[in-house]
């Protein structure tokens, strides 16, 4: 159970956390970040505890906190290491991070160390207006919530707890009242594919800042049988690309970097000269001197720390390369064989290895692992034929 909220403690170094009105360092563009030196985004699973039992949960979340979770003191040391690494974005997630009684003091300390922090709570009765307001006043940059259906029946069947759709709608209302930027995540499966337009309408109605469509990765409790087909995936990327041209919110995808080459091919087909694209998780610039591309992928601009301190390429590719309790966070990201191989497109195999979009896209390394057991294998969701992709 979550204990009563208490004022944030002062870290042993004497540094206090941030406060409302604080101005964390601005987020740089992707092309200015050397992915070999630091990730663009770090997701930190503070706990695997959660009151829900979602059918697609990559964490296989449990109702009680694990006894070997990082302690508050250990978590402060992780924040110090992250501040030195300086990723532009830190996401505090779970499980449900609100199940950690020290969430607020960790958040405050991270913001005070100059980190740009987003928080991803689960939509349970722990998400109160007061707690969201407190996070806002600390200087949290964005709140991420999940919405896996356009109606109660679809969403609640994912979450396996009645009332979660209603709570999600209430939470969106609170966030709107508080003026907090919101990212909504939707895990796409064959059960809700047909509801994409209706879910997009909810994004508009609630003035969501970012809609992040997650493409199912068969890991944790997620079953490969619920994945959409390659043809459906290609059609969905075309639909999302078209939507992104008119929507008031940003459209992004997780575990579907193919969306980037969909956007690129649409831009090239317009015949407007050199293409410049800036999207969530990727950037591309074409010029007479060449093409610059930068795309976040598992272990490539992205790092995940689990509730036990394991350092992994992503939450969907939970293969540990080290542990924060005994390893240097930056060194693991920069030099471990796992992370360096994920940043080398020449090592990709199958169609991904023969594709001219290997750097911009590269396929989902997590899905390749989940389906074939080989994180460098081809992404089975991609429908591009073998051989080089069209220029």
N, C-alpha and C positions, 0 to 999 in steps of 0.2 A: 504494500500500500504506500501511496505517496504521503510523506509526512507534511506537517504544516510548513508553509513557506516562511523563511527567515531572511533577515537582511544579509546581503552578500558579505562574506568574510573578506578580510584583507589577506591576499596571498603572502606567504612567507617573505617574498621579495619586497613587500611593502607597496606593490603597485595596485591601484584600485581599478575597478572596471569602468566601462563607459557610462554615459548618461544620455538622456534625451537631448538632442541638439548636437551631439558629438559628430565629428566629421572624419570618419575613417578614410584612409588613403583611397583615392579614386581607383576604380577597377580599370586596368589597362586593357588594350585590345589584344586579341589572341596572337596576332603576328608579332607583338613585342615580347611575348613570353617564350623563352627557350624551354621546350618540353623536356630536353635532356637534363636540365638543371632543376626545374621545379614543376609541379603540376599546376594547372590552371584552377582545378577544383579538387578539394578534399572533402569526402563525405565521411563523417565519423559516427559510427553506430554506438551511441553512449550506453545503450542497454538493448537487450533482445526481448525484454519484458513488454507485453502488450495485452490489452484486454480483449482484442479481437482475435479471430482465428481464420484469416483470409485464405481462400483456396489457392491463391497464387503467390503466397508470401515467400520471397526468396530467403528470408531469415528463419523460417519455421519458428516464428515468435512464440514465446511461452508466457503463461500468466504470471510467473514469478521471476524475479531477477536472479541471474546466475551468481553464485557465491564468489566466483573468481573474476567478476567484473573489475575493471580498473577502479581503484579507489579515488576519492577526491584529490588526494595529494598526487597520485600518479597522473590524474587527468590534468592538473595544473602543469606538471612537467611536460606533458604532451603539448599543451598550448604554448609553452615556451619554445619547444622545438618547432612547432608550426609557425610561430611568429618569426623565427629565424629563417625558415624555408620560404615564407611569404607567398603562399598561394593567393591569388586574387579572390577566391571564394572558399568559404568553409561552411559546410552544411552539417548541422547537428541533427542526427536522425536516430532511428531505432529499428525495430520495436517502436516504442513510444517514448521519446525523450522526456516527456512529462512524468514518466514513471521513475525518473531519477530525481530524488529530492534536492540534489545540488545543481540542477539544470540552470537555475537563474544565476548562481554565483559563477559557474563555469562560463556561461554566456557573457556575463558582465566582464569577467577577466579577459576573455578572448577579444572582446571589442576594445577593451582598454589597452590591449597589446597591439592594436592596429589592424586586427583581422576583420574582414567583411563577413558577417555571420548571417546565415539563413537558418531557420528552424523548421523542422518537418514533424509536427505533432500528429498523432492519430486522432481522428474525430470521435472521441468518446466524451463522457461527461467531465473529464479532466480539462477539456478545452473550454474554459470560461472566458467571458469578456474581460474580466479582471486580469487573468493571466496573460491574455494577448496584449492588453494595454501595457502591462508591465514589460513585456518583451519589446513592444514598440518604444517605450520610454527609455529602455536601455540602449536603443540604437540598432536593433535587429533590422537587417536590410530587406528581408522578404520572409513570408510564411508560405510553406508548401503544404497543401492538403491533397488528399486523394479523392477522386470521384470516378467510379468505374461503371457508371450507368446513368442514363438520363431519367430514371425513375426509381422508386423505392424497391420494386421487385428485383430489378437487375442488379443494382448496387448492393443491396442487402444480401443477395444470394452470393455475391463475391465475398463479402465481409463476414458472413455467417453469424451476424448478430443483428437482430431486428432493431430498427430505429437509427441505423448509422447514416442512411441517406438524409433523414430529417436533421440529424446533428450536423452533417456536412453543410446543408443549406443554412442552418442557423449560424455556423461558424463563418461562412461566407458573408452573411449579414453583419456579424460583429466586425469582421475585417474591413468591410466597406465603411461602416460607421467610424472606425478608428483611422481610416485613411492609410492602411498598410498595403504595400504591394503584395500581390498574391500570385503564386504559381500553383496551378492545379495539375496533378498527375493522373493520367488515365491509362490503366493497363489494358491493352487491346488484345482480345481473344476472339474466337469465332462466336462467342456468346454475346458480345456487345458490338461487333463490327458494324452491324446495321444501324447502330444508334449514334454514329459519329456526328451526323448533322445536328441531331437533337442535343448532344452534349456540347457541341460548338455554340449552339444558341444559348445554353446556360452560361458559357464563358462570357458572351456578350452581355447578357442580362446582369451578371454580377461584376462586370468591369474588371475581369481578371487580367493581370499583366502578361502572364505566360501560360500557354497550354502545352504541357509536356506529355506527349503520347509515348508510353512505354510499350515496346513490342516484346511479347512474352519470351522469356528465357527459361528453358526447362531446368530449373535448379530449385532447391528448397522444396516447397510443396507444389510448385508449378508443374503441371502435367503437359508433356509435349503434345498430347492428343488435342489440346485446346488451342494450339498455335494456328494462326490463319495460314492459308496457302501462299505460295510465292506469287501467284497471279493476284490474289487479294491484296497482298502487301504492296505490289507495284501499283495497283489501282489506288490504294489508300495514300501512297506517297504523292501521286499525281493530284489527288483530291486535296490533300493537305497543302501542297504547293500552291494550288489555285486559291485555297482559302486564305493563305498567308498574304496574298496580294491585296485582299480587301478587308481583312479582319482588323479590329481595333487592338488585338492582342498579338503577341509574338507566338509563333508556332515552332516547337522544337520536338525532337524525337530522342528517345533513349533506347539503346540496343537496336538502332536502325539507322546507322550512318549513311545508308543508301539514299536517304532523303536529301543529302547534300548533293549527290550527283544528279538527282532528279531536278533540284533547283538549278544546278549549273546548266544542264541540258536545256531547260526551259529558257534560261537567260540567253544562252547561245543561239537558240532558235529565233529569238526576236530580231537578230541582225543589227543590234545597236552598237557594234564595235566591241572593244575590250570589255570583258566582264569583271565587275567588282561585286562580290557577294559578302555580306556580313550577316551571319545567322547565329542562333544559339548553339555554341559549341564548334563553330567553324568560321573561317574567313578565306576568301580567295580573291586574288588580284591578278588580272592578265594585263600585260604591257608588252611593248615591242622587245623589251629586254628579257622577257620570260614570264613565268607564272609562279606566283607565291601562293602556297596553300598551307592551311593549318587546320587540322581537325582533331578534336578530342576523342579519344577512344580508351578502352580499358588499358590502364597502365601507361597511356600516352596522353599526358596532360591531365590524368585523373588518378587519384589514389584513394583507397578506402581503408579505414581503420575499424576493426570490429570491436565488439564489446569486451573481448579478452585481450585486446591490444595487438592482434595480428595485423600486419601490413599487407594489403592485397591490392591487385590492380583495379578492382571495382567491387561493388556489392553483389554483382551477378557473377563475378569471376573470383570467388573466394578461395584462391590458392595463395597461402601465405608465403611471402618472401622474407619475412622477419617478424619481430615482435618488439613493440616499443619498450617493453620491460628490460630488454637486454641489447637492443640494436639501435643504432643511430638512424632516425627517420629519414633524413636527407640522403644518407649513404645508401640505404636500401632502395630508395626511389632512383637514385642516380646510377648505381653500380651493380645492383643485383642482376643475375642472369635473366630472371623472369621479366623484370621491368625493361631491361635493355632490349631483349628480344621482341617485346611487344611494340617497341618504338622503331623497329627496323622492318620496313615494308618488304625488303628483299627476302625476308624469311617466311613470308606468307606462302601458303601452299594452295593447290587446287586453283579454282577460278579466281580467288582473291589474289593469289600470287601472280596471275597473268593479266591482271586488270590494270588499265591505265589510271584508274581512280584509287589505287592502293593507298596513296598518301592522304588524299582528301577523305576517303571513305574507309577502306580497309576491312569492311565487314565487321559484324559483332564478334569479337573474340570470345565473349562469354557464351554466345549461342553455339559457336563452333565447339567449344569445350563441352557444353551441356548435351549436345547431340552426338558428337563423335569422340569426345574425350581428348581432343587435340586442340589446344587454344590457338595454334597457328594454322589450323585447317580452314577450309572454305566455309563461309556462312551459308547454311542451307536455305535461308529465307530469300536469298538473292536469285533473280531470274535471268541475269545477264548470261549469255552463252559463253562457253570457254573461249579463251583468246582475248586479245586486247579489246577494251571497250571503245565505243565510237568517240571520236574527238569532236 
